[in-house]
Amino acid sequence: MDGTSLILKKGKGYGVRYLGAVPLKNRNEYNILVGWQVGSIWSDLSVYKWENGGFTDLVEGNQYFSMIDVEDMEGEQGRDGLYEVALWKHDTGLAYTVEVFRLGHEGFERAGDVYPAYFQKVERYYSLLLKEYDSSTYWYYLADAQIRTGRKQEAYKSITRALAFEYPYPSRDKLLILRRNLCDIEPFSNQKGIDFSSLTYVCSETERDLKLEAAIEKEYNFKLSEENIRYYYNRIDLNNDGDKEVFVFLVGPFVCGTGGCSAVILKENEGEYQVLSRFSLVRNPVIVSKTTTNGYRDLVMYVAGGGIEDFFAQVKFDGKTYPLNPSVQRKVAPGTKVEGGAIVADDLAKSKGIQLNEE
C-alpha cells in the first residue's frame, strides 16, 4: 500500500488542521495523528495505526480540540521516548480547558504523571494573559494549572483573586469549594470568645527546597531522613519589607511531644537561610495576624496537651526574635477578632508534607 492511502481515506471533517507522526505506544512504531477540521476553531482527532493491511483509528468516537501539543513529556522518571497528546479546548475568550492523554493498554487515558511538568506551560500561558487582561476566568484557569503542577499555595491566591470580581467565574460557590479543597482541614471555630471567622487558610508548599533542608539540618544538627522527620513550610512576609520569611513546621518522633512539634522561621540573606526564631510545642495551623509588634506580625498559636488547659497564645516579636515556647505567652483575650492568615493549614493525617527517604 502506498502513501496515498491515507490521503484517500474518508476523514471526520472537511479539511486537515493538524498532521503528525510520532511513537505513542511503541518506540519503534509511529502512529499518524490527524486533526480533522470540523469548525472554524474546532478539530476532531484521529490516531491511526497500520494493521491488517489498513489503517485503524484508535480514537473511539469524537475527540474535539482547538489546539494540540504532541510531545514526549516529562514524567516522574523523566522522558520515556513515547509521546503524549495535550488537547486545548476553547472555553470562552482566550481561555482553554487542557487535558493530557497517552495511548495505554485500554486506549487513550489521562497522563496525570506528566501534569506537574506540562502544566507549567499552561500556567505561563495564563500568567502572560493576565498581564493584559485582568479576568476572573483567567485567574480560575491559572489556579487550575497551578493545582496540577502542585503549587497549591499559588492556586489558593489565584482563586482568591478570581473571587474578588463581582461575577466570579465559573461561580462563587464552585471557587469557594475549590479553594476549601486545597486544604484538608476544618477551619478554627469561634471559641473561647474569640472570633476566627475572617481567617484565610493556606496549605503548605509541596516543592522541596534543598537549601532550606540544609539550613534545617544545620540548625538542629540532624539529618531529616535519618530521624524520619517530614516538614511543612510556607513563605510569608512577616515584617513588610518585601522579602518573605520561611515558616517551617517539623513533624516526627524526634521533634514532637504531647504538647506539639518544633518549628523554625528562617530569613534568606544573600542566597543563604539564617534562623530568625525557633519554637517548641507548636500545633498547626499557625495564625499570622494583621497586627504587628516591633515591626513583625504577631503570631497566634493554639496551646494544648501536657496537662494544661488549652488556650490561644499571643506570640509577639521582641525586637530580635519570637519567643521559643508559646505555652508561657499571654492568652488571646475573649472578644478578640483575629484577622490574618492561617499557614501550614494541612490535615497532618492526610497530608504527609515533604518527607525524605533515607538513601
C-alpha positions as CSV (number, residue, x, y, z in Angstrom):
1,M,0.0,0.0,0.0
2,D,1.4,3.4,-0.9
3,G,1.3,6.7,0.9
4,T,-1.8,7.9,-1.0
5,S,-4.0,5.5,1.0
6,L,-4.3,7.8,4.0
7,I,-5.0,10.8,1.8
8,L,-7.8,9.0,0.1
9,K,-9.2,7.8,3.4
10,K,-12.5,9.4,4.4
11,G,-12.0,11.6,7.5
12,K,-14.2,13.1,10.1
13,G,-14.1,16.7,8.8
14,Y,-13.8,18.8,5.7
15,G,-10.1,19.6,6.0
16,V,-6.9,18.8,7.9
17,R,-5.7,21.2,10.6
18,Y,-3.0,19.0,12.1
19,L,-0.9,16.1,10.7
20,G,1.9,14.4,12.5
21,A,3.6,11.0,13.1
22,V,5.1,10.0,16.4
23,P,5.5,6.9,18.6
24,L,2.7,6.8,21.1
25,K,2.9,3.2,22.5
26,N,5.9,1.5,20.9
27,R,9.2,3.4,20.3
28,N,9.7,1.5,17.0
29,E,6.2,2.1,15.7
30,Y,4.9,5.5,14.6
31,N,1.3,6.5,14.8
32,I,-0.3,9.0,12.4
33,L,-2.2,11.8,14.1
34,V,-4.7,13.8,12.1
35,G,-6.7,16.8,13.3
36,W,-9.8,16.9,11.0
37,Q,-11.2,20.4,10.7
38,V,-14.9,20.4,11.7
39,G,-15.4,24.1,12.5
40,S,-13.6,27.4,12.5
41,I,-11.8,26.7,15.7
42,W,-12.5,23.0,16.2
43,S,-10.9,19.9,15.0
44,D,-11.6,16.2,15.7
45,L,-8.7,13.9,16.4
46,S,-7.9,10.6,14.7
47,V,-4.9,8.5,15.6
48,Y,-4.1,5.8,13.0
49,K,-2.3,2.5,13.4
50,W,-1.3,0.4,10.4
51,E,-2.6,-3.2,10.9
52,N,-4.0,-6.0,8.8
53,G,-3.3,-4.2,5.6
54,G,-5.1,-1.0,6.5
55,F,-5.3,2.0,8.9
56,T,-7.3,1.7,12.1
57,D,-8.4,4.8,14.0
58,L,-7.6,4.2,17.7
59,V,-9.8,7.1,18.9
60,E,-13.3,5.9,19.7
61,G,-16.0,8.4,18.9
62,N,-15.1,12.1,18.8
63,Q,-12.2,13.9,20.5
64,Y,-12.5,17.6,19.7
65,F,-9.9,20.2,20.3
66,S,-8.9,23.8,19.4
67,M,-5.2,23.5,19.8
68,I,-2.9,20.5,20.2
69,D,0.5,19.7,21.6
70,V,2.2,16.4,20.8
71,E,5.5,15.8,22.6
72,D,7.5,13.4,24.8
73,M,6.5,15.0,28.1
74,E,8.5,14.7,31.3
75,G,7.0,12.4,33.9
76,E,8.2,11.2,37.3
77,Q,11.0,9.2,35.7
78,G,11.8,11.8,33.0
79,R,11.1,11.4,29.3
80,D,10.5,7.8,28.1
81,G,10.6,8.2,24.3
82,L,6.9,7.9,23.9
83,Y,4.7,10.9,23.1
84,E,1.7,12.3,25.0
85,V,-1.1,14.4,23.5
86,A,-2.3,17.7,25.1
87,L,-5.7,18.9,23.8
88,W,-6.6,22.5,24.4
89,K,-10.4,23.0,24.1
90,H,-11.7,26.5,23.7
91,D,-14.0,27.7,26.5
92,T,-14.5,31.5,26.4
93,G,-12.5,34.4,25.3
94,L,-8.9,33.3,25.3
95,A,-9.4,30.5,27.8
96,Y,-9.0,26.8,27.2
97,T,-9.5,23.7,29.2
98,V,-6.5,21.4,28.8
99,E,-6.2,17.6,29.2
100,V,-3.2,15.4,28.5
101,F,-3.6,11.8,27.2
102,R,-1.4,8.9,26.3
103,L,-2.0,5.7,24.5
104,G,-2.3,2.9,27.0
105,H,-3.4,-0.7,27.1
106,E,-7.1,0.2,27.1
107,G,-6.9,3.0,24.6
108,F,-6.3,6.7,25.4
109,E,-6.0,7.5,29.1
110,R,-5.2,10.6,31.1
111,A,-1.5,11.0,31.7
112,G,-1.6,12.5,35.2
113,D,2.1,11.8,35.9
114,V,3.2,14.5,33.3
115,Y,0.8,17.2,34.7
116,P,3.4,18.8,37.0
117,A,5.8,19.4,34.1
118,Y,3.4,20.1,31.2
119,F,1.0,22.4,33.1
120,Q,3.9,24.7,33.8
121,K,3.4,25.7,30.2
122,V,-0.3,26.2,30.8
123,E,0.5,28.3,33.9
124,R,2.8,30.5,31.9
125,Y,0.1,31.0,29.2
126,Y,-2.4,32.3,31.7
127,S,0.2,34.4,33.7
128,L,1.1,36.2,30.5
129,L,-2.6,36.6,29.6
130,L,-3.4,38.2,32.9
131,K,-0.8,40.9,32.4
132,E,-3.0,42.2,29.6
133,Y,-6.5,41.1,30.7
134,D,-7.4,41.0,34.4
135,S,-10.2,38.5,34.3
136,S,-11.8,36.2,36.8
137,T,-11.9,33.5,34.1
138,Y,-8.2,33.6,33.5
139,W,-7.5,33.6,37.3
140,Y,-9.6,30.5,37.6
141,Y,-7.7,28.7,34.8
142,L,-4.4,29.9,36.2
143,A,-5.4,28.3,39.5
144,D,-6.4,25.1,37.8
145,A,-2.9,24.9,36.2
146,Q,-1.2,25.6,39.5
147,I,-3.1,22.9,41.2
148,R,-2.0,20.4,38.6
149,T,1.6,21.5,39.0
150,G,1.3,21.0,42.8
151,R,1.6,24.8,43.6
152,K,-1.4,24.8,45.9
153,Q,-0.4,28.0,47.7
154,E,-0.2,29.9,44.5
155,A,-3.5,28.3,43.4
156,Y,-5.1,29.5,46.6
157,K,-4.1,33.1,45.9
158,S,-5.3,32.9,42.3
159,I,-8.7,31.6,43.4
160,T,-8.9,34.5,45.9
161,R,-8.2,36.9,43.0
162,A,-10.9,35.2,40.9
163,L,-13.4,35.6,43.8
164,A,-12.7,39.4,44.1
165,F,-14.7,40.0,40.9
166,E,-18.4,41.0,41.1
167,Y,-19.3,37.9,38.9
168,P,-16.6,35.3,39.6
169,Y,-16.0,32.5,37.0
170,P,-17.3,29.8,36.9
171,S,-19.3,30.7,40.0
172,R,-18.6,31.9,43.6
173,D,-19.8,28.6,45.1
174,K,-17.5,26.5,42.8
175,L,-14.5,28.7,43.6
176,L,-15.1,28.5,47.3
177,I,-15.3,24.8,47.2
178,L,-12.2,24.5,45.1
179,R,-10.3,26.8,47.5
180,R,-11.5,24.9,50.5
181,N,-10.4,21.6,49.0
182,L,-6.9,22.8,48.7
183,C,-6.6,22.4,52.5
184,D,-7.9,19.2,54.1
185,I,-8.7,20.9,57.4
186,E,-11.6,22.3,59.3
187,P,-11.3,26.0,60.0
188,F,-10.9,27.2,63.5
189,S,-14.4,27.5,65.0
190,N,-15.2,30.6,67.1
191,Q,-14.3,29.5,70.6
192,K,-13.2,30.9,74.0
193,G,-15.0,34.1,72.9
194,I,-12.5,34.6,70.0
195,D,-13.7,35.3,66.5
196,F,-11.8,33.4,63.8
197,S,-14.3,33.9,61.0
198,S,-12.2,36.2,58.9
199,L,-9.1,34.0,58.7
200,T,-7.9,32.6,55.3
201,Y,-6.2,29.2,55.3
202,V,-3.2,28.2,53.3
203,C,-1.8,24.7,53.0
204,S,2.0,24.2,53.0
205,E,4.2,24.3,49.9
206,T,4.7,20.9,48.1
207,E,8.0,21.6,46.4
208,R,11.3,20.6,48.1
209,D,13.8,23.3,48.9
210,L,17.2,21.7,49.2
211,K,18.8,24.9,50.6
212,L,16.1,25.1,53.2
213,E,16.6,21.4,54.2
214,A,20.3,22.0,54.6
215,A,19.6,25.0,56.9
216,I,17.2,23.0,59.0
217,E,19.7,20.1,59.4
218,K,22.5,22.5,60.3
219,E,20.3,24.3,62.9
220,Y,19.1,21.1,64.6
221,N,22.2,19.0,64.0
222,F,20.4,16.0,62.5
223,K,19.5,14.5,59.1
224,L,15.8,14.8,58.3
225,S,15.8,11.4,56.6
226,E,17.7,9.6,59.4
227,E,15.3,10.9,62.0
228,N,12.2,10.2,59.9
229,I,11.2,13.8,60.0
230,R,8.9,15.4,57.5
231,Y,8.5,19.1,57.1
232,Y,5.8,21.6,56.0
233,Y,6.6,25.2,55.1
234,N,5.1,28.5,53.9
235,R,6.7,31.7,52.7
236,I,5.2,34.9,54.2
237,D,6.5,38.4,54.6
238,L,6.4,39.0,58.4
239,N,8.0,42.5,58.5
240,N,6.6,44.0,55.4
241,D,10.0,44.6,53.8
242,G,9.0,42.9,50.6
243,D,11.1,39.7,51.3
244,K,9.3,36.6,52.5
245,E,10.5,34.7,55.6
246,V,10.0,30.9,55.7
247,F,8.0,29.3,58.5
248,V,8.9,25.6,58.8
249,F,6.9,23.1,60.8
250,L,8.7,19.8,61.7
251,V,6.9,16.6,62.4
252,G,8.4,13.3,63.7
253,P,9.1,11.4,66.9
254,F,12.4,13.3,67.4
255,V,10.8,16.8,67.3
256,C,7.2,16.2,68.6
257,G,5.7,15.6,72.0
258,T,2.3,15.7,73.7
259,G,2.3,19.5,73.5
260,G,3.1,19.8,69.9
261,C,6.1,19.9,67.5
262,S,9.1,22.0,66.6
263,A,9.1,24.9,64.2
264,V,11.6,27.4,62.9
265,I,11.5,30.7,61.0
266,L,14.3,31.4,58.5
267,K,15.2,34.5,56.6
268,E,17.1,34.5,53.3
269,N,20.1,36.7,53.2
270,E,22.4,36.8,50.1
271,G,21.2,33.4,49.0
272,E,21.6,31.7,52.4
273,Y,19.0,30.9,55.0
274,Q,19.5,32.3,58.5
275,V,17.5,31.4,61.6
276,L,15.3,34.1,62.9
277,S,13.3,32.2,65.6
278,R,12.9,28.6,66.9
279,F,9.7,27.2,68.6
280,S,8.7,24.2,70.6
281,L,5.3,22.9,71.4
282,V,3.7,24.2,68.1
283,R,0.4,22.9,66.7
284,N,-0.7,23.7,63.2
285,P,-2.2,25.8,61.7
286,V,-0.3,28.9,62.9
287,I,-2.1,32.2,62.6
288,V,-0.2,35.2,61.2
289,S,-2.3,38.1,62.3
290,K,-2.6,41.5,60.8
291,T,-1.3,43.2,64.0
292,T,2.4,43.9,64.5
293,T,4.8,44.3,67.3
294,N,8.3,45.7,66.9
295,G,7.8,45.7,63.1
296,Y,6.9,42.0,62.8
297,R,3.4,40.4,62.5
298,D,2.1,38.8,65.6
299,L,1.5,35.0,65.7
300,V,-1.3,33.2,67.3
301,M,-0.7,29.6,68.3
302,Y,-3.1,27.0,69.8
303,V,-1.6,25.5,73.0
304,A,-2.9,22.2,74.4
305,G,-1.6,19.0,75.9
306,G,0.9,18.3,78.7
307,G,-1.8,18.6,81.4
308,I,-2.6,22.3,80.9
309,E,-5.9,23.9,79.9
310,D,-5.9,24.7,76.2
311,F,-5.8,28.3,75.0
312,F,-4.7,30.5,72.2
313,A,-1.3,32.2,72.8
314,Q,-0.1,35.6,71.6
315,V,3.4,35.1,70.2
316,K,5.0,38.5,69.6
317,F,8.4,39.6,68.2
318,D,10.6,41.1,70.9
319,G,12.8,43.1,68.6
320,K,15.2,40.3,68.0
321,T,13.2,37.1,67.8
322,Y,9.9,35.4,68.6
323,P,9.6,33.6,72.0
324,L,10.5,29.9,71.9
325,N,7.6,28.5,74.0
326,P,4.1,29.6,73.1
327,S,2.7,27.9,76.3
328,V,4.1,30.6,78.5
329,Q,2.8,33.5,76.5
330,R,-0.3,35.6,77.1
331,K,-3.7,34.3,76.1
332,V,-5.7,35.9,73.4
333,A,-8.5,37.7,75.2
334,P,-12.1,36.8,74.8
335,G,-13.9,39.3,72.5
336,T,-10.9,39.5,70.1
337,K,-11.5,39.3,66.4
338,V,-8.4,37.6,64.9
339,E,-7.7,38.7,61.3
340,G,-5.0,37.4,59.0
341,G,-3.9,34.0,57.5
342,A,-3.5,30.6,59.0
343,I,-0.4,28.9,57.5
344,V,0.6,25.2,57.4
345,A,-3.1,24.6,57.4
346,D,-2.7,20.9,56.4
347,D,-4.5,18.0,58.0
348,L,-1.5,16.1,59.1
349,A,-3.3,12.8,58.9
350,K,-4.0,13.3,55.1
351,S,-1.0,15.5,54.1
352,K,2.4,13.9,54.6
353,G,4.2,17.1,53.9
354,I,7.7,16.7,52.4
355,Q,9.3,13.5,53.6
356,L,12.8,12.4,52.8
357,N,13.6,8.8,52.4
358,E,17.0,7.7,53.7
359,E,19.2,6.6,50.8
